[in-house]
Amino acid sequence: MNGSTIDPRLRAALDGVIDPELRRPVTELGMIPEAVLEGGTARVTVLLTVSGCPMRTTIEADLRAALNELPDVRDVAVDVGVMTPAQRQELQEKLGHHRTNPFADPHSLTRVHAITSGKGGVGKSSVTVNIAAALAAMGRTVGIVDADIHGFSVPGLLGIAQPPTRVGDMILPPVVEVPEGADRRPEDSAAGAGHRSRGVLKVISIGMFVDPAQPVAWRGPMLHRAVEQFLTDVHFGDLDHLLLDLPPGTGDIAISVGQLLPRSGVVVVSTPQHAAVSVAQRSGTLAEQTEQKVTGVVENMSAMVMPDGTRMEVFGAGGGETIASSLSERLGYPVPLLGSVPLDVTVREASDRGVPAVWDRPNSPAAEQLWAVARALDQQGRGLAGKNLGITPRG
């Protein structure tokens, strides 16, 4: 891939074409071995990572659009080929993919959030997807691992029908871009400084590998291996945040995540109903055994705001505060209530259409609280404090 021949008159335009899965310029990835301008025709050869690449049409369209902007180009001819095994291996090395778990590295700057709940039916997956979508709309690059192997739902909540792409032993996850108009709320502008204005979501789920109607009947070792492969085989690239949607309870996967990602923060999701509180507390307390830190509590499906402005407490009130207070006392450090998300029909309607509510109805009561949770998690900081930079002072 090092012997590319690109006409200087086409170089700048081609440098601006981004691979939709790898999120890097196609020229940087060695996908353009040749590009010439003959008369008024730009002739470009593009090498796809694999035969049958699901992004072929998008890549071709982006190349044509970029080159057609040039004043000397009257026509564009795109010749599509496929990388050889050696070229794919070179690509993996260029990307730094080594089948290790990069998020367990003490030097990793990615903030990892394990979203958990004591019991099912509290809207944990919906909360996970909307927090991730809000972070992406703030300009962050966000990964989601749907670790609820038996009850996967993230692909449907995001409207993802595209399968992952396998390049050798590397898996490229589907990418969801923040749509135009949902890129960022005005008050998030300062928080987004230094980031591109539109972030992306990179998503992996067992639901992308099996028939959605087929039950996944796996036990402990298989579940552990599935989560491990999501972290080692999937190439997420450089992420600002990684969110894991865990199954409810304190079973095998919750323990595996604690082992595989010991630096991950735990976010406990519960309804305000007191019957759910003690169960949610157990989910948070597990972090003490796995040496993780509980970074906060999200109370979901709190009071419903009625058309006349009154509030109906369908599932009671105060459960989130109770969990946060109890965990703070038990764990010996402050566990904040990150937000109380009201019961809001717009969240359900958006989810049914495969669109996060924070993108679809960003000013709805539920979305406002989900934005607040995302901002709180983002402000926990991704920095270099305490990290070994490998620099020795002179003298």
PEKA-V975771 format. One record per residue. RES is the residue in one letter. PSI is psi in degrees with one decimal (999 if undefined). D_FIRST is the distance of its C-alpha to the first C-alpha in Angstrom with 1 decimal. Layout:
res:RES psi:PSI d_first:D_FIRST
res:RES psi:PSI d_first:D_FIRST
This chain:
res:M psi:-3.8 d_first:0.0
res:N psi:-17.3 d_first:3.8
res:G psi:42.3 d_first:5.6
res:S psi:146.5 d_first:6.5
res:T psi:105.8 d_first:10.2
res:I psi:123.7 d_first:12.3
res:D psi:128.1 d_first:16.1
res:P psi:-28.2 d_first:17.7
res:R psi:-17.7 d_first:20.3
res:L psi:-14.2 d_first:18.0
res:R psi:-51.7 d_first:16.0
res:A psi:-41.4 d_first:18.6
res:A psi:-42.0 d_first:19.3
res:L psi:-33.6 d_first:15.7
res:D psi:-23.0 d_first:15.5
res:G psi:-2.2 d_first:18.6
res:V psi:120.2 d_first:17.3
res:I psi:131.6 d_first:17.2
res:D psi:125.6 d_first:15.9
res:P psi:-19.6 d_first:19.4
res:E psi:-43.8 d_first:18.8
res:L psi:-15.6 d_first:16.6
res:R psi:34.9 d_first:18.3
res:R psi:156.9 d_first:15.5
res:P psi:140.2 d_first:14.0
res:V psi:-28.9 d_first:11.5
res:T psi:-38.2 d_first:9.9
res:E psi:-31.2 d_first:9.9
res:L psi:-1.0 d_first:8.4
res:G psi:23.9 d_first:5.2
res:M psi:-8.7 d_first:7.6
res:I psi:88.6 d_first:8.4
res:P psi:-24.3 d_first:6.7
res:E psi:137.7 d_first:10.3
res:A psi:118.3 d_first:13.5
res:V psi:157.2 d_first:16.7
res:L psi:111.9 d_first:20.4
res:E psi:111.0 d_first:22.8
res:G psi:-120.7 d_first:26.4
res:G psi:11.6 d_first:26.5
res:T psi:124.4 d_first:23.7
res:A psi:117.8 d_first:20.3
res:R psi:119.4 d_first:17.9
res:V psi:134.2 d_first:14.8
res:T psi:126.6 d_first:12.3
res:V psi:134.1 d_first:11.3
res:L psi:115.1 d_first:9.7
res:L psi:155.2 d_first:12.3
res:T psi:-37.8 d_first:12.1
res:V psi:156.8 d_first:15.0
res:S psi:137.4 d_first:17.3
res:G psi:22.9 d_first:20.2
res:C psi:125.8 d_first:18.6
res:P psi:-14.9 d_first:21.7
res:M psi:9.9 d_first:20.0
res:R psi:-50.5 d_first:19.0
res:T psi:-41.4 d_first:22.0
res:T psi:-44.4 d_first:21.7
res:I psi:-45.3 d_first:18.1
res:E psi:-45.4 d_first:19.1
res:A psi:-40.5 d_first:22.3
res:D psi:-38.5 d_first:20.8
res:L psi:-45.9 d_first:18.5
res:R psi:-43.5 d_first:21.7
res:A psi:-42.0 d_first:23.9
res:A psi:-43.8 d_first:21.8
res:L psi:-31.7 d_first:21.5
res:N psi:-14.2 d_first:25.1
res:E psi:-17.5 d_first:26.3
res:L psi:137.8 d_first:25.4
res:P psi:-27.6 d_first:28.5
res:D psi:-3.6 d_first:27.1
res:V psi:122.6 d_first:25.5
res:R psi:-22.2 d_first:28.0
res:D psi:154.3 d_first:25.8
res:V psi:129.2 d_first:22.3
res:A psi:121.5 d_first:20.7
res:V psi:121.5 d_first:17.9
res:D psi:119.6 d_first:16.2
res:V psi:127.3 d_first:15.1
res:G psi:-173.1 d_first:13.0
res:V psi:140.1 d_first:12.0
res:M psi:147.1 d_first:9.1
res:T psi:164.0 d_first:9.9
res:P psi:-38.6 d_first:11.6
res:A psi:-38.9 d_first:9.3
res:Q psi:-36.8 d_first:6.4
res:R psi:-38.6 d_first:9.4
res:Q psi:-40.1 d_first:10.6
res:E psi:-37.3 d_first:7.8
res:L psi:-44.4 d_first:8.6
res:Q psi:-40.9 d_first:12.1
res:E psi:-38.0 d_first:12.0
res:K psi:-37.2 d_first:10.7
res:L psi:-12.5 d_first:13.6
res:G psi:28.7 d_first:15.9
res:H psi:119.5 d_first:17.2
res:H psi:19.3 d_first:19.4
res:R psi:42.5 d_first:22.1
res:T psi:168.6 d_first:24.7
res:N psi:96.9 d_first:27.0
res:P psi:-21.6 d_first:25.9
res:F psi:-10.5 d_first:29.1
res:A psi:-9.0 d_first:31.3
res:D psi:125.8 d_first:29.9
res:P psi:-21.6 d_first:32.8
res:H psi:-2.1 d_first:30.4
res:S psi:138.0 d_first:29.0
res:L psi:0.7 d_first:30.1
res:T psi:130.8 d_first:30.0
res:R psi:123.1 d_first:33.6
res:V psi:128.9 d_first:34.3
res:H psi:118.1 d_first:37.2
res:A psi:111.5 d_first:38.8
res:I psi:117.9 d_first:40.9
res:T psi:168.4 d_first:43.8
res:S psi:156.8 d_first:47.3
res:G psi:-33.7 d_first:50.3
res:K psi:164.5 d_first:50.8
res:G psi:167.6 d_first:49.2
res:G psi:12.3 d_first:50.0
res:V psi:2.6 d_first:49.8
res:G psi:25.1 d_first:46.8
res:K psi:-44.9 d_first:44.3
res:S psi:-40.8 d_first:41.3
res:S psi:-40.7 d_first:42.2
res:V psi:-44.1 d_first:42.6
res:T psi:-50.3 d_first:39.2
res:V psi:-41.4 d_first:37.4
res:N psi:-35.3 d_first:39.4
res:I psi:-45.8 d_first:38.9
res:A psi:-42.8 d_first:35.1
res:A psi:-38.1 d_first:35.3
res:A psi:-41.8 d_first:37.4
res:L psi:-41.9 d_first:35.1
res:A psi:-39.0 d_first:32.2
res:A psi:-19.8 d_first:34.5
res:M psi:3.0 d_first:35.1
res:G psi:6.5 d_first:31.4
res:R psi:153.7 d_first:30.4
res:T psi:120.7 d_first:27.4
res:V psi:134.0 d_first:29.2
res:G psi:145.7 d_first:28.6
res:I psi:126.1 d_first:31.2
res:V psi:115.2 d_first:31.7
res:D psi:89.4 d_first:34.4
res:A psi:2.7 d_first:36.0
res:D psi:78.9 d_first:39.1
res:I psi:-42.2 d_first:38.1
res:H psi:-26.9 d_first:41.4
res:G psi:44.1 d_first:41.9
res:F psi:139.7 d_first:38.5
res:S psi:-8.1 d_first:38.9
res:V psi:-43.6 d_first:36.1
res:P psi:-41.3 d_first:34.0
res:G psi:-37.7 d_first:37.3
res:L psi:-22.2 d_first:38.2
res:L psi:3.4 d_first:35.0
res:G psi:32.0 d_first:34.9
res:I psi:120.5 d_first:31.6
res:A psi:-13.1 d_first:31.2
res:Q psi:132.1 d_first:27.4
res:P psi:162.0 d_first:26.3
res:P psi:160.7 d_first:23.6
res:T psi:128.8 d_first:20.2
res:R psi:124.2 d_first:19.3
res:V psi:98.4 d_first:15.7
res:G psi:-125.4 d_first:16.5
res:D psi:16.3 d_first:19.2
res:M psi:135.2 d_first:18.3
res:I psi:127.6 d_first:20.4
res:L psi:118.0 d_first:19.7
res:P psi:152.3 d_first:23.2
res:P psi:146.3 d_first:24.6
res:V psi:132.9 d_first:24.8
res:V psi:119.7 d_first:28.0
res:E psi:147.5 d_first:28.2
res:V psi:126.8 d_first:31.5
res:P psi:157.5 d_first:33.1
res:E psi:137.6 d_first:34.4
res:G psi:-14.7 d_first:37.8
res:A psi:15.1 d_first:37.4
res:D psi:-37.4 d_first:34.9
res:R psi:140.0 d_first:37.4
res:R psi:150.8 d_first:41.1
res:P psi:-39.7 d_first:42.6
res:E psi:-9.7 d_first:43.9
res:D psi:1.8 d_first:40.4
res:S psi:-43.5 d_first:39.1
res:A psi:-40.6 d_first:39.8
res:A psi:-25.5 d_first:38.3
res:G psi:3.7 d_first:35.1
res:A psi:135.1 d_first:34.7
res:G psi:-5.3 d_first:31.3
res:H psi:156.1 d_first:29.7
res:R psi:151.5 d_first:28.3
res:S psi:-26.9 d_first:31.3
res:R psi:117.4 d_first:30.0
res:G psi:-175.5 d_first:28.8
res:V psi:159.5 d_first:27.4
res:L psi:134.5 d_first:28.4
res:K psi:122.1 d_first:26.1
res:V psi:137.6 d_first:28.3
res:I psi:141.2 d_first:28.5
res:S psi:147.8 d_first:31.6
res:I psi:-22.7 d_first:32.8
res:G psi:-13.7 d_first:34.1
res:M psi:-5.5 d_first:30.6
res:F psi:-10.7 d_first:30.7
res:V psi:162.6 d_first:34.3
res:D psi:124.6 d_first:36.8
res:P psi:-26.2 d_first:38.5
res:A psi:-7.5 d_first:41.9
res:Q psi:122.4 d_first:41.2
res:P psi:145.1 d_first:42.6
res:V psi:100.4 d_first:40.5
res:A psi:72.8 d_first:43.0
res:W psi:150.6 d_first:41.4
res:R psi:-175.5 d_first:43.2
res:G psi:-60.7 d_first:42.4
res:P psi:-38.6 d_first:39.8
res:M psi:-38.5 d_first:37.8
res:L psi:-43.4 d_first:38.0
res:H psi:-44.0 d_first:36.9
res:R psi:-36.9 d_first:33.9
res:A psi:-47.1 d_first:32.9
res:V psi:-40.9 d_first:33.0
res:E psi:-42.3 d_first:31.1
res:Q psi:-35.6 d_first:28.3
res:F psi:-35.0 d_first:28.1
res:L psi:-26.3 d_first:27.6
res:T psi:-38.9 d_first:25.2
res:D psi:-27.1 d_first:23.1
res:V psi:128.5 d_first:22.8
res:H psi:100.7 d_first:20.1
res:F psi:-20.0 d_first:22.3
res:G psi:-160.0 d_first:20.4
res:D psi:115.8 d_first:22.8
res:L psi:145.7 d_first:26.1
res:D psi:-41.0 d_first:29.4
res:H psi:145.0 d_first:31.4
res:L psi:122.9 d_first:31.3
res:L psi:134.1 d_first:34.3
res:L psi:122.1 d_first:35.4
res:D psi:99.9 d_first:37.9
res:L psi:155.4 d_first:40.1
res:P psi:158.4 d_first:42.7
res:P psi:153.2 d_first:46.3
res:G psi:-169.4 d_first:48.3
res:T psi:43.1 d_first:47.7
res:G psi:-154.1 d_first:46.3
res:D psi:-45.8 d_first:43.4
res:I psi:-38.9 d_first:40.5
res:A psi:-40.0 d_first:42.1
res:I psi:-41.5 d_first:42.6
res:S psi:-42.4 d_first:39.0
res:V psi:-39.0 d_first:37.6
res:G psi:-35.2 d_first:40.0
res:Q psi:-42.0 d_first:38.6
res:L psi:-28.6 d_first:34.9
res:L psi:68.1 d_first:35.1
res:P psi:-18.2 d_first:38.1
res:R psi:4.5 d_first:37.4
res:S psi:147.1 d_first:37.5
res:G psi:146.2 d_first:40.3
res:V psi:128.0 d_first:42.5
res:V psi:120.6 d_first:43.8
res:V psi:127.1 d_first:46.8
res:V psi:134.0 d_first:47.5
res:S psi:159.6 d_first:51.1
res:T psi:165.7 d_first:53.6
res:P psi:-8.5 d_first:56.8
res:Q psi:129.5 d_first:58.9
res:H psi:-23.8 d_first:60.6
res:A psi:-24.8 d_first:60.2
res:A psi:-13.6 d_first:56.4
res:V psi:-49.9 d_first:56.8
res:S psi:-34.5 d_first:57.6
res:V psi:-42.4 d_first:54.8
res:A psi:-35.4 d_first:52.3
res:Q psi:-39.0 d_first:53.7
res:R psi:-37.9 d_first:52.9
res:S psi:-40.8 d_first:49.3
res:G psi:-36.1 d_first:49.1
res:T psi:-25.8 d_first:51.1
res:L psi:-30.5 d_first:48.6
res:A psi:-29.6 d_first:46.4
res:E psi:-37.9 d_first:49.0
res:Q psi:-33.5 d_first:48.5
res:T psi:3.3 d_first:44.6
res:E psi:34.1 d_first:44.8
res:Q psi:169.9 d_first:43.0
res:K psi:133.0 d_first:44.4
res:V psi:116.4 d_first:45.9
res:T psi:-10.4 d_first:44.7
res:G psi:172.9 d_first:46.9
res:V psi:138.7 d_first:48.7
res:V psi:120.7 d_first:48.3
res:E psi:114.3 d_first:51.4
res:N psi:152.2 d_first:50.4
res:M psi:45.6 d_first:52.8
res:S psi:-157.7 d_first:55.4
res:A psi:138.9 d_first:58.1
res:M psi:129.0 d_first:57.6
res:V psi:118.8 d_first:58.3
res:M psi:162.9 d_first:60.8
res:P psi:-30.6 d_first:61.2
res:D psi:5.5 d_first:64.2
res:G psi:-10.7 d_first:62.3
res:T psi:165.9 d_first:64.0
res:R psi:131.3 d_first:62.0
res:M psi:117.7 d_first:62.5
res:E psi:81.2 d_first:61.6
res:V psi:-41.8 d_first:60.8
res:F psi:23.2 d_first:59.6
res:G psi:-164.6 d_first:61.7
res:A psi:154.5 d_first:60.8
res:G psi:-3.0 d_first:59.9
res:G psi:-41.4 d_first:57.8
res:G psi:-44.8 d_first:54.7
res:E psi:-39.6 d_first:56.8
res:T psi:-44.5 d_first:58.5
res:I psi:-46.6 d_first:55.3
res:A psi:-43.2 d_first:53.9
res:S psi:-44.0 d_first:57.3
res:S psi:-43.6 d_first:57.6
res:L psi:-36.2 d_first:54.1
res:S psi:-43.6 d_first:54.6
res:E psi:-41.8 d_first:57.9
res:R psi:-42.0 d_first:56.5
res:L psi:-17.7 d_first:53.2
res:G psi:17.7 d_first:54.8
res:Y psi:158.6 d_first:52.5
res:P psi:128.2 d_first:52.4
res:V psi:106.7 d_first:50.7
res:P psi:154.1 d_first:50.7
res:L psi:108.9 d_first:51.3
res:L psi:-28.9 d_first:48.1
res:G psi:155.6 d_first:49.5
res:S psi:105.0 d_first:51.9
res:V psi:115.9 d_first:50.3
res:P psi:156.1 d_first:53.1
res:L psi:115.5 d_first:53.4
res:D psi:121.9 d_first:52.0
res:V psi:-24.1 d_first:51.6
res:T psi:-29.1 d_first:48.7
res:V psi:-44.8 d_first:46.5
res:R psi:-42.7 d_first:47.4
res:E psi:-43.6 d_first:47.0
res:A psi:-42.1 d_first:43.5
res:S psi:-39.7 d_first:42.4
res:D psi:-25.9 d_first:43.7
res:R psi:2.3 d_first:41.4
res:G psi:31.4 d_first:38.4
res:V psi:129.2 d_first:38.4
res:P psi:141.0 d_first:39.2
res:A psi:-30.6 d_first:42.6
res:V psi:-19.1 d_first:41.3
res:W psi:-38.9 d_first:39.2
res:D psi:-45.9 d_first:41.8
res:R psi:71.3 d_first:45.0
res:P psi:-18.4 d_first:44.1
res:N psi:9.4 d_first:47.7
res:S psi:158.5 d_first:49.4
res:P psi:-42.1 d_first:51.3
res:A psi:-44.0 d_first:49.0
res:A psi:-37.6 d_first:45.8
res:E psi:-43.0 d_first:47.5
res:Q psi:-37.7 d_first:47.9
res:L psi:-36.7 d_first:44.4
res:W psi:-41.5 d_first:43.1
res:A psi:-40.3 d_first:45.4
res:V psi:-45.1 d_first:44.1
res:A psi:-43.1 d_first:40.4
res:R psi:-39.9 d_first:41.4
res:A psi:-42.3 d_first:43.3
res:L psi:-36.8 d_first:40.4
res:D psi:-32.2 d_first:38.0
res:Q psi:-2.8 d_first:40.5
res:Q psi:-13.4 d_first:40.6
res:G psi:132.0 d_first:38.0
res:R psi:103.0 d_first:34.5
res:G psi:-176.0 d_first:34.8
res:L psi:2.7 d_first:34.4
res:A psi:127.7 d_first:38.1
res:G psi:0.3 d_first:38.7
res:K psi:142.3 d_first:35.1
res:N psi:115.9 d_first:34.2
res:L psi:-1.5 d_first:31.8
res:G psi:28.4 d_first:31.6
res:I psi:130.5 d_first:33.3
res:T psi:124.4 d_first:36.3
res:P psi:143.8 d_first:38.9
res:R psi:149.8 d_first:39.7
res:G psi:999 d_first:43.1
